[in-house]
């Protein structure tokens, strides 16, 4: 079934304590190539039938109005899942 992927991240000026905790743990586990981590959220919206421009527009609206908190988060992307499009 076709899916739309919505990715949401904290705004750059918002502290990200989970990201900081992950960043400080990575070197202890041998991952020394990363200088910082920001943790976000991913939503997968399943659609019955074909994804039309109207459905994609509806997903963008849902992302902005319900799936994210616009005070502290940015919607990074709303896209059709490539695996389902192929």
Contact map, one row per residue, 1 for C-alpha under 8 A:
11100000000000000000000000000000000000000000011110000000000000000000000000000000000100
11110000000000000000000000000000000000000000011111100000000000000000000000000001100110
11111000000000000000000000000000000000000001111000000000000000000000000000000001100100
01111100000000000000000000000000000000000001111000000001001000000000000000000111100000
00111110000000000000000000000000000000000111100000000000000000000000000000001111100000
00011111000000000000000000000000000000000111100000000000000000100000000000111110000000
00001111100000000000000000000000000000011110000000000000000000000000000000111100000000
00000111110000000000000000000000000000011100000000000000000000000011000011111000000000
00000011111000000000000000000000000001111000000000000000000000000000000011110000000000
00000001111101110000000000000000000001110000000000000000000000000000000111000000000000
00000000111111000000000000000000000000000000000000000000000000000000000111000000000000
00000000011111100000000000000000000000000000000000000000000000000000000000000000000000
00000000001111100000000000000000000000000000000000000000000000000000000000000000000000
00000000011111110000000000000000000000000000000000000000000000000000000100000000000000
00000000010111111000000000000000000000000000000000000000000000000000000000000000000000
00000000010001111111000000000000000001100000000000000000000000000000000000000000000000
00000000000000111111100000000000000000000000000000000000000000000000000000000000000000
00000000000000011111110000000000000001100000000000000000000000000000000000000000000000
00000000000000011111111000000000000111100000000000000000000000000000000000000000000000
00000000000000011111111100000000000111000000000000000000000000000000000000000000000000
00000000000000001111111110000000000000000000000000000000000000000000000000000000000000
00000000000000000111111111000000000010000000000000000000000000000000000000000000000000
00000000000000000011111111100000011110000000000000000000000000000000000000000000000000
00000000000000000001111111110000000000000000000000000000000000000000000000000000000000
00000000000000000000111111111000000000000000000000000000000000000000000000000000000000
00000000000000000000011111111111010000000000000000000000000000000000000000000000000000
00000000000000000000001111111111000000000000000000000000000000000000000000000000000000
00000000000000000000000111111110000000000000000000000000000000000000000000000000000000
00000000000000000000000011111110000000000000000000000000000000000000000000000000000000
00000000000000000000000001111111000000000000000000000000000000000000000000000000000000
00000000000000000000000001111111110000000000000000000000000000000000000000000000000000
00000000000000000000000001100111111000000000000000000000000000000000000000000000000000
00000000000000000000000000000011111000000000000000000000000000000000000000000000000000
00000000000000000000001001000011111110000000000000000000000000000000000000000000000000
00000000000000000000001000000001111110000000000000000000000000000000000000000000000000
00000000000000000011001000000000011111000000000000000000000000000000000000000000000000
00000000000000000011011000000000011111100000000000000000000000000000000000000000000000
00000000110000010111000000000000000111110000000000000000000000000000000000000000000000
00000000110000010110000000000000000011111000000000000000000000000000000000000000000000
00000011110000000000000000000000000001111100000000000000000000000000000000000000000000
00000011100000000000000000000000000000111110000000000000000000000000000000000000000000
00001111000000000000000000000000000000011111000000000000000000000000000000000000000000
00001110000000000000000000000000000000001111100000000000000000000000000000000000000000
00111100000000000000000000000000000000000111110000000000000000000000000000000000000000
00111100000000000000000000000000000000000011111000000000000000000000000000000000000000
11110000000000000000000000000000000000000001111100000000000000000000000000000000000000
11110000000000000000000000000000000000000000111111100000000000000000000000000000000000
11000000000000000000000000000000000000000000011111000000000000000000000000000000000000
11000000000000000000000000000000000000000000001111100000000000000000000000000000000000
01000000000000000000000000000000000000000000001111110000000000000000000000000000000000
01000000000000000000000000000000000000000000001011111011000000000000000000000001000000
00000000000000000000000000000000000000000000000001111111000000000000000000000000000000
00000000000000000000000000000000000000000000000000111111100000000000000000000000000000
00000000000000000000000000000000000000000000000000011111110000000000000000000000000000
00000000000000000000000000000000000000000000000000111111111000000000000000000000000000
00010000000000000000000000000000000000000000000000111111111100000000000000000110000000
00000000000000000000000000000000000000000000000000001111111110000000000000000000000000
00000000000000000000000000000000000000000000000000000111111111000000000000000000000000
00010000000000000000000000000000000000000000000000000011111111100000000000000100000000
00000000000000000000000000000000000000000000000000000001111111110000000000000100000000
00000000000000000000000000000000000000000000000000000000111111111000000000000000000000
00000000000000000000000000000000000000000000000000000000011111111110000000000000000000
00000100000000000000000000000000000000000000000000000000001111111111000000100100000000
00000000000000000000000000000000000000000000000000000000000111111111110000100000000000
00000000000000000000000000000000000000000000000000000000000011111111110000000000000000
00000000000000000000000000000000000000000000000000000000000001111111100000000000000000
00000001000000000000000000000000000000000000000000000000000001111111100000000000000000
00000001000000000000000000000000000000000000000000000000000000111111110011100000000000
00000000000000000000000000000000000000000000000000000000000000011111111111000000000000
00000000000000000000000000000000000000000000000000000000000000011001111111000000000000
00000000000000000000000000000000000000000000000000000000000000000000111110000000000000
00000000011001000000000000000000000000000000000000000000000000000000111111000000000000
00000001111000000000000000000000000000000000000000000000000000000001111111100000000000
00000001111000000000000000000000000000000000000000000000000000000001110111110000000000
00000111100000000000000000000000000000000000000000000000000000110001000011111100000000
00000111100000000000000000000000000000000000000000000000000000000000000001111100000000
00001111000000000000000000000000000000000000000000000000000000000000000000111110000000
00011110000000000000000000000000000000000000000000000001001100100000000000111111000000
00011100000000000000000000000000000000000000000000000001000000000000000000001111100000
01111000000000000000000000000000000000000000000000100000000000000000000000000111110110
01111000000000000000000000000000000000000000000000000000000000000000000000000011111110
00000000000000000000000000000000000000000000000000000000000000000000000000000001111111
00000000000000000000000000000000000000000000000000000000000000000000000000000000111111
11100000000000000000000000000000000000000000000000000000000000000000000000000001111111
01000000000000000000000000000000000000000000000000000000000000000000000000000001111111
00000000000000000000000000000000000000000000000000000000000000000000000000000000011111
